[in-house]
Amino acid sequence: MAGRNKSSVEDNESPMPVNNEVNTTGKQECASCSKKIKDRYLLKALDLYWHEDCLKCACCDCRLGEVGSTLFTRANLILCKRDYLRLFGTTGYCPACSLSS
């Protein structure tokens, strides 16, 4: 799952871009599965490279490259906009405890 990759994900309250790029070298390693990306297209997000199937929302498992061009990070999770707003609202604070995570 994308939210459980080996690299640390920094919290960011604003949307982060997801860029679809043409894989010209085939030397990039996927941040999620650690395998070489041999597909024609790859995603670049959070300054890391991802297979199109590997960059997913940690909550709903949707493919982030298909649902838009942004993602959100919070509490070491990679989230789609819908789940970020559902979990943290527009304030960025947890609705259950009112603390920033």
Secondary structure in CASP SS format (residue, H / E / C, confidence):
PFRMAT SS
TARGET T0000
AUTHOR 0000-0000-0000
METHOD secondary structure of the structure
MODEL  1
M C 1.00
A H 1.00
G H 1.00
R H 1.00
N C 1.00
K C 1.00
S C 1.00
S C 1.00
V C 1.00
E C 1.00
D C 1.00
N E 1.00
E E 1.00
S E 1.00
P E 1.00
M E 1.00
P E 1.00
V C 1.00
N E 1.00
N E 1.00
E E 1.00
V E 1.00
N C 1.00
T C 1.00
T C 1.00
G C 1.00
K C 1.00
Q C 1.00
E E 1.00
C C 1.00
A C 1.00
S C 1.00
C C 1.00
S C 1.00
K C 1.00
K E 1.00
I C 1.00
K C 1.00
D C 1.00
R C 1.00
Y E 1.00
L E 1.00
L E 1.00
K E 1.00
A E 1.00
L C 1.00
D C 1.00
L E 1.00
Y E 1.00
W E 1.00
H C 1.00
E C 1.00
D C 1.00
C C 1.00
L C 1.00
K E 1.00
C C 1.00
A C 1.00
C C 1.00
C C 1.00
D C 1.00
C C 1.00
R E 1.00
L H 1.00
G H 1.00
E H 1.00
V H 1.00
G C 1.00
S C 1.00
T E 1.00
L E 1.00
F E 1.00
T E 1.00
R E 1.00
A C 1.00
N C 1.00
L E 1.00
I E 1.00
L E 1.00
C C 1.00
K H 1.00
R H 1.00
D H 1.00
Y H 1.00
L H 1.00
R H 1.00
L H 1.00
F H 1.00
G C 1.00
T C 1.00
T C 1.00
G C 1.00
Y E 1.00
C C 1.00
P C 1.00
A C 1.00
C C 1.00
S C 1.00
L C 1.00
S E 1.00
S C 1.00
END
